[in-house]
Amino acid sequence: MAAGVCGPAPLVFRLHEGSPGLVREVLLERGWVEYDEQEQEEGDWNLYWRASAFRNADYENILPWQRLNHHPKTVGITRKDCLARNLKRMKGTFGSVLYDFSPTAFILPNDYTKFLAEYTKNRLENRGRLVYWICKPVDLSRGRGIFIFEDIKDLTYDSTVIVQRYISDPLLISGYKFDLRVYVCVRSFHPLTIYIHQEGLVRFATEKYNLTSLGNLYAHLTNTSINKFGPFYTTDKERVGQGCKWTMSKFRCFLHNQGIDELPLWQRINSIVTLTLLTIAPSIPCSPNCLELLGFDILIDASFKPWLLEVNYSPALSLDCPADVTVKKGLLNDLFDLMGYKKVDRLRQRGYLRQRYRHPSYFSSQCLQTIGSPMLLFPRFMYESKPDNQSQGESSFHTLHDDNVGDSDDKVTLPLVETKQISSARKSKGGTTCSSCPSCALRPKPNPKSTTAGNRTRPPFSRISEHAPWPEARDTESALARQPLRLSPVGVWKLPTIQIQKYKPPTYPWHNISKENSKPPSRVGDFVLTFPFNEATFKASQSELDVKTAVQEVHRLMNRLASPHMHKVK
């Protein structure tokens, strides 16, 4: 979509079925245009948003101007049983002093024997003082299937569940239980870059907290999806007011009015977020142009200690009350600003063809072209294909040379995918092209009269110079109109010159950071950078994540910011 006379071309968003309506509303307000698959080409969009996980092919086919709203394989913290396992593993590695922010958990039925032993131990040690447990299905959300029990005889389940020690002394506001929904954006896992939104939601139960009525979900659960159907949802409750939500700003104001030093509380919450994400960061594949919005549910107990309850994948973006409108609209606007679109992204394919690329990776399938013919950008997977026996650090490029040329000087490095295309082109008679490969399918058909029959001399490939300037890309139609198509006798587009001796590992253009090891912005709207937070964590996050150093720095920070005694809410 080209720029018109009235201004630059708009960015284009694509929504999967079931995506929140608020995403469409905010993007349209920002001047975006919704993708129409009937009128636009398949890759002619800038943002693909979906509530569920993407397929592997979606990550492999991503192009420089595109963004996806999920990283792959974050299930390690967004599914309750996986979160419990990963936190237990980190606690065993780094100790319970740091990883003490999640209640004791057991995954049933596998851990039933361990749970029974812990249950019996607590009954004996507490000498009649009741210990409460909460049972949650591992794969359900919005409070479905949750119940609280004290006697093991009340524990029943028909699927995999997680049983946790119930925090029975939560901080209350006028007798009402609440928790915090903290919005976290992982801009990148490689390097690990974490932002926390300064605005969020405080979610209240709609009936007063009472341990004598464990079956009353309106008193024990804070999920809006449950409490909005409660009998007291619309009642003007003491201090809480109508509904069941506050903004985080209102909660901070409340703490300030109570004379509470809130800074240590937020530092602890920041540390919980970082330590939780460190459990999965090394295992997440590198997926440039992706980001993740997560909802961390934090409960504060009567001693002002924050506890991690769960991490929500695709946190709800529905608008149930004025607090939702205030928080979620601003959240999405800041999230889209954090995606870091450039002016060239508005032109998508055509815009990137006008760039001057000096990276060797661009002398691959995009560069296999005739002089004056259109350049084509192909997805990332076409440059990263490598055989199974290739080592992790080995380049996915290999050497192709013409049998008739024979000399090493005439060899040229090409991606594996292009080797297959060229090989098939050579096998075809008369240099005809195949319709199956992208290069040939998208290339204009040569004029049969312009080829010389019987010419068996194959000109050697030119060397590609790493420092040679990339020629200005021309408009596709005008370029074809001005110059005749030139094809080599084997039907392969001519390569620009390269100096193989000066070859360096390819840097792909879809890495948004323009300078190597450049530091991310400290703030974008209300998103504040919380990791890396100093020089040591910045270095630890580069290249391969140094989890041990990162954890040690978080520990030092928590010790340095150890809070004085904080007064309880009256």
ZAMARGU-4260 file (C-alpha; in steps of 0.2 Angstrom, whole numbers, plus 5000, padded with zeros to 4 digits):
<rodrens>
0) 5000/5000/5000 | 5009/5016/4994 | 5009/5033/5002 | 4995/5044/4995 | 4995/5063/4991
5) 4987/5066/5008 | 5001/5058/5019 | 5010/5043/5023 | 5003/5025/5020 | 4994/5018/5036
10) 5000/5004/5045 | 4989/4988/5043 | 4983/4976/5057 | 4977/4958/5055 | 4966/4951/5069
15) 4963/4932/5071 | 4945/4926/5076 | 4942/4929/5094 | 4953/4944/5096 | 4947/4957/5108
20) 4937/4971/5100 | 4947/4984/5110 | 4962/4980/5100 | 4953/4985/5084 | 4945/5000/5092
25) 4962/5007/5098 | 4971/5003/5081 | 4958/5012/5071 | 4958/5027/5082 | 4977/5027/5079
30) 4974/5028/5060 | 4978/5010/5056 | 4969/5000/5043 | 4962/4983/5045 | 4969/4969/5034
35) 4957/4963/5020 | 4963/4946/5013 | 4952/4948/4998 | 4960/4964/4993 | 4978/4963/5000
40) 4992/4952/4997 | 4996/4939/5010 | 5010/4947/5019 | 5004/4965/5017 | 5001/4969/5035
45) 5011/4975/5050 | 5003/4967/5065 | 4995/4950/5067 | 4986/4949/5084 | 4978/4934/5091
50) 4972/4928/5108 | 4979/4910/5106 | 4996/4904/5101 | 5004/4906/5084 | 5009/4891/5073
55) 5028/4888/5070 | 5025/4893/5052 | 5020/4910/5058 | 5036/4913/5066 | 5046/4906/5052
60) 5038/4917/5039 | 5039/4933/5048 | 5045/4948/5037 | 5055/4964/5043 | 5040/4975/5044
65) 5028/4963/5053 | 5025/4960/5072 | 5017/4946/5081 | 5009/4948/5099 | 5016/4932/5106
70) 5033/4924/5108 | 5034/4905/5106 | 5034/4893/5121 | 5029/4904/5135 | 5018/4890/5142
75) 5032/4887/5154 | 5025/4901/5165 | 5007/4903/5159 | 5001/4886/5163 | 4999/4883/5181
80) 5007/4866/5183 | 5022/4872/5172 | 5024/4887/5182 | 5025/4877/5198 | 5038/4865/5191
85) 5049/4879/5185 | 5048/4889/5201 | 5052/4873/5211 | 5067/4870/5199 | 5074/4888/5202
90) 5071/4887/5220 | 5082/4871/5221 | 5095/4880/5210 | 5096/4897/5218 | 5088/4894/5235
95) 5071/4898/5244 | 5077/4915/5250 | 5074/4922/5232 | 5061/4910/5226 | 5049/4911/5241
100) 5036/4921/5233 | 5025/4907/5227 | 5014/4896/5239 | 5019/4878/5241 | 5011/4868/5227
105) 5008/4850/5222 | 5002/4844/5205 | 4989/4830/5206 | 4987/4816/5203 | 5006/4814/5201
110) 5011/4822/5217 | 4997/4815/5228 | 5008/4806/5239 | 5019/4821/5242 | 5004/4832/5246
115) 4997/4819/5258 | 5013/4819/5268 | 5013/4838/5268 | 4995/4839/5273 | 4998/4826/5287
120) 5014/4836/5293 | 5004/4852/5294 | 4990/4844/5304 | 5002/4838/5317 | 5014/4853/5318
125) 5000/4866/5319 | 4991/4857/5334 | 4973/4860/5329 | 4976/4877/5320 | 4968/4875/5303
130) 4978/4875/5287 | 4969/4879/5271 | 4972/4873/5253 | 4966/4879/5236 | 4963/4868/5221
135) 4964/4874/5203 | 4963/4865/5186 | 4979/4868/5177 | 4972/4873/5160 | 4957/4884/5165
140) 4955/4902/5167 | 4943/4915/5174 | 4941/4906/5191 | 4933/4891/5183 | 4934/4875/5193
145) 4942/4883/5209 | 4938/4878/5226 | 4945/4880/5244 | 4946/4866/5257 | 4953/4862/5274
150) 4949/4844/5275 | 4957/4832/5263 | 4940/4823/5262 | 4934/4838/5252 | 4947/4836/5239
155) 4940/4829/5223 | 4946/4831/5205 | 4943/4823/5188 | 4958/4831/5178 | 4975/4837/5182
160) 4975/4850/5195 | 4987/4860/5206 | 4984/4861/5225 | 4992/4876/5234 | 4993/4882/5251
165) 4980/4895/5253 | 4985/4912/5259 | 4973/4914/5273 | 4979/4931/5280 | 4977/4942/5265
170) 4978/4961/5266 | 4960/4968/5267 | 4953/4984/5263 | 4937/4987/5274 | 4936/4968/5275
175) 4937/4965/5256 | 4950/4954/5249 | 4959/4960/5233 | 4974/4956/5222 | 4984/4966/5209
180) 4984/4963/5190 | 5001/4969/5184 | 5004/4971/5166 | 5021/4965/5159 | 5028/4967/5142
185) 5042/4956/5136 | 5049/4965/5122 | 5062/4952/5119 | 5069/4936/5126 | 5086/4938/5117
190) 5092/4949/5124 | 5079/4948/5139 | 5070/4965/5140 | 5056/4967/5152 | 5044/4982/5154
195) 5031/4984/5168 | 5016/4996/5165 | 5014/5008/5179 | 4995/5007/5177 | 4986/4992/5181
200) 4970/4985/5190 | 4966/4981/5208 | 4952/4967/5208 | 4941/4965/5223 | 4930/4951/5230
205) 4912/4958/5232 | 4908/4950/5249 | 4918/4952/5265 | 4932/4939/5268 | 4926/4925/5279
210) 4936/4909/5282 | 4920/4901/5289 | 4912/4900/5272 | 4925/4893/5261 | 4912/4889/5248
215) 4907/4907/5245 | 4918/4912/5230 | 4912/4930/5230 | 4922/4932/5246 | 4937/4922/5242
220) 4940/4924/5223 | 4944/4941/5215 | 4940/4936/5197 | 4929/4949/5188 | 4921/4935/5178
225) 4914/4928/5194 | 4911/4944/5204 | 4902/4953/5191 | 4888/4941/5194 | 4888/4943/5213
230) 4873/4950/5222 | 4883/4965/5229 | 4893/4969/5213 | 4883/4985/5210 | 4882/4989/5229
235) 4892/5004/5235 | 4903/4995/5246 | 4913/5003/5260 | 4929/5011/5253 | 4928/5000/5238
240) 4913/5008/5230 | 4903/5000/5216 | 4909/4986/5205 | 4925/4977/5210 | 4939/4986/5202
245) 4951/5000/5205 | 4965/5007/5195 | 4983/5005/5201 | 4984/5024/5203 | 4969/5024/5215
250) 4977/5010/5225 | 4994/5020/5226 | 4984/5035/5232 | 4976/5024/5245 | 4992/5018/5252
255) 4999/5035/5252 | 4984/5041/5263 | 4987/5027/5275 | 5005/5033/5277 | 5013/5017/5269
260) 5029/5017/5261 | 5025/5009/5244 | 5042/5009/5236 | 5048/4992/5244 | 5032/4984/5239
265) 5034/4988/5221 | 5052/4984/5221 | 5048/4966/5227 | 5034/4965/5214 | 5047/4970/5200
270) 5059/4956/5207 | 5045/4943/5206 | 5042/4947/5188 | 5060/4946/5183 | 5064/4930/5193
275) 5048/4922/5186 | 5053/4926/5168 | 5071/4921/5171 | 5064/4903/5173 | 5060/4901/5155
280) 5070/4915/5146 | 5084/4903/5141 | 5072/4890/5133 | 5062/4903/5122 | 5068/4902/5104
285) 5074/4919/5097 | 5059/4927/5088 | 5063/4944/5082 | 5048/4956/5079 | 5038/4948/5093
290) 5032/4954/5110 | 5022/4947/5124 | 5009/4955/5135 | 5007/4945/5151 | 4996/4948/5166
295) 5004/4944/5183 | 4992/4941/5197 | 4999/4947/5214 | 4992/4945/5231 | 4998/4955/5246
300) 4997/4947/5263 | 4994/4955/5280 | 5013/4958/5282 | 5014/4967/5265 | 5023/4952/5257
305) 5018/4950/5239 | 5014/4933/5232 | 5013/4927/5214 | 4997/4918/5211 | 4998/4915/5192
310) 5004/4922/5175 | 4990/4925/5162 | 4993/4922/5144 | 4983/4935/5133 | 4976/4944/5149
315) 4958/4950/5146 | 4955/4966/5137 | 4936/4967/5139 | 4929/4983/5146 | 4917/4979/5161
320) 4919/4996/5170 | 4926/5013/5169 | 4943/5007/5177 | 4945/4995/5162 | 4943/5009/5150
325) 4956/5020/5159 | 4968/5006/5161 | 4967/4995/5145 | 4965/5009/5132 | 4981/5017/5138
330) 4990/5000/5140 | 4987/4996/5122 | 4992/5013/5115 | 5008/5011/5125 | 5010/4993/5119
335) 5009/4998/5101 | 5022/5012/5104 | 5033/4999/5111 | 5033/4989/5095 | 5045/5002/5087
340) 5038/5004/5070 | 5048/5014/5058 | 5042/5025/5043 | 5048/5012/5031 | 5037/4999/5039
345) 5021/5008/5032 | 5027/5004/5014 | 5030/4986/5019 | 5037/4976/5005 | 5040/4991/4993
350) 5047/5001/5007 | 5061/4989/5012 | 5066/4987/4994 | 5071/5005/4994 | 5083/5002/5009
355) 5102/5001/5006 | 5107/4984/5014 | 5125/4980/5016 | 5122/4963/5026 | 5127/4947/5018
360) 5111/4939/5021 | 5103/4951/5009 | 5114/4944/4995 | 5104/4928/4995 | 5087/4925/4988
365) 5082/4943/4987 | 5098/4947/4977 | 5095/4933/4964 | 5088/4945/4951 | 5090/4951/4934
370) 5097/4969/4932 | 5082/4980/4933 | 5070/4967/4939 | 5060/4968/4955 | 5069/4963/4971
375) 5059/4951/4982 | 5060/4949/5001 | 5057/4931/5008 | 5053/4925/5025 | 5067/4922/5038
380) 5065/4903/5037 | 5072/4903/5019 | 5089/4910/5026 | 5090/4898/5041 | 5088/4881/5034
385) 5102/4870/5038 | 5105/4851/5038 | 5102/4841/5054 | 5120/4837/5057 | 5125/4855/5056
390) 5132/4862/5073 | 5123/4875/5083 | 5135/4889/5079 | 5139/4884/5061 | 5132/4896/5048
395) 5118/4889/5038 | 5126/4895/5022 | 5136/4883/5011 | 5146/4884/4995 | 5139/4882/4977
400) 5150/4881/4962 | 5148/4878/4944 | 5155/4862/4938 | 5161/4870/4922 | 5170/4884/4931
405) 5179/4873/4944 | 5190/4886/4952 | 5188/4891/4970 | 5188/4909/4965 | 5171/4907/4956
410) 5163/4899/4971 | 5149/4909/4980 | 5140/4907/4996 | 5122/4905/4995 | 5108/4899/5006
415) 5103/4881/5006 | 5086/4886/4999 | 5093/4895/4984 | 5105/4880/4980 | 5090/4869/4978
420) 5081/4882/4966 | 5097/4884/4956 | 5100/4865/4955 | 5082/4862/4948 | 5084/4876/4936
425) 5100/4869/4929 | 5092/4852/4927 | 5078/4860/4917 | 5081/4861/4898 | 5085/4877/4890
430) 5086/4887/4906 | 5067/4887/4909 | 5062/4890/4927 | 5051/4880/4938 | 5035/4887/4946
435) 5037/4879/4963 | 5051/4890/4970 | 5047/4908/4975 | 5061/4916/4964 | 5055/4908/4948
440) 5037/4910/4952 | 5038/4928/4955 | 5050/4933/4941 | 5044/4939/4925 | 5044/4926/4910
445) 5060/4928/4899 | 5058/4932/4881 | 5062/4916/4871 | 5069/4925/4857 | 5082/4934/4868
450) 5090/4918/4873 | 5104/4910/4862 | 5101/4892/4858 | 5115/4880/4860 | 5125/4892/4871
455) 5133/4880/4883 | 5146/4892/4890 | 5141/4897/4908 | 5148/4913/4914 | 5155/4912/4932
460) 5146/4921/4946 | 5153/4937/4951 | 5161/4940/4968 | 5150/4949/4980 | 5158/4963/4989
465) 5153/4966/5007 | 5157/4984/5006 | 5149/4987/4989 | 5134/4999/4991 | 5117/4992/4988
470) 5109/4999/4972 | 5094/5010/4974 | 5078/5000/4972 | 5067/5006/4959 | 5048/5005/4957
475) 5044/4987/4951 | 5033/4992/4936 | 5044/5007/4930 | 5060/4996/4931 | 5053/4983/4920
480) 5046/4995/4908 | 5064/5004/4906 | 5075/4989/4905 | 5074/4972/4896 | 5075/4957/4906
485) 5093/4949/4907 | 5094/4930/4911 | 5109/4919/4912 | 5108/4904/4901 | 5104/4893/4916
490) 5089/4903/4921 | 5097/4910/4937 | 5098/4929/4941 | 5115/4937/4942 | 5122/4939/4959
495) 5131/4956/4965 | 5149/4955/4968 | 5155/4949/4985 | 5172/4947/4994 | 5170/4930/5001
500) 5186/4932/5011 | 5178/4946/5021 | 5162/4937/5024 | 5154/4939/5042 | 5140/4930/5050
505) 5123/4937/5043 | 5113/4950/5052 | 5095/4950/5047 | 5086/4966/5044 | 5072/4961/5055
510) 5082/4964/5071 | 5075/4981/5076 | 5090/4987/5086 | 5100/4997/5074 | 5117/4997/5084
515) 5124/4981/5092 | 5122/4980/5110 | 5111/4996/5110 | 5102/4999/5126 | 5082/4999/5126
520) 5073/5015/5131 | 5070/5017/5149 | 5052/5022/5147 | 5039/5021/5133 | 5023/5029/5139
525) 5018/5021/5156 | 5029/5006/5152 | 5045/5007/5162 | 5060/4996/5159 | 5063/4984/5174
530) 5076/4973/5166 | 5090/4975/5163 | 5091/4988/5177 | 5110/4991/5178 | 5126/4988/5168
535) 5129/4970/5175 | 5111/4964/5170 | 5113/4973/5153 | 5129/4963/5150 | 5121/4947/5157
540) 5106/4949/5145 | 5117/4950/5129 | 5121/4935/5118 | 5117/4920/5129 | 5107/4925/5144
545) 5118/4923/5160 | 5104/4918/5172 | 5116/4916/5187 | 5122/4934/5186 | 5105/4941/5183
550) 5098/4932/5198 | 5113/4938/5209 | 5110/4956/5204 | 5091/4954/5208 | 5096/4947/5225
555) 5108/4962/5228 | 5095/4974/5223 | 5082/4967/5235 | 5095/4967/5249 | 5099/4985/5245
560) 5081/4991/5245 | 5076/4981/5261 | 5061/4989/5267 | 5059/4996/5285 | 5043/4991/5294
565) 5028/4996/5285 | 5011/5000/5294 | 4996/4989/5290 | 4980/4996/5283 | 4968/5001/5296
</rodrens>
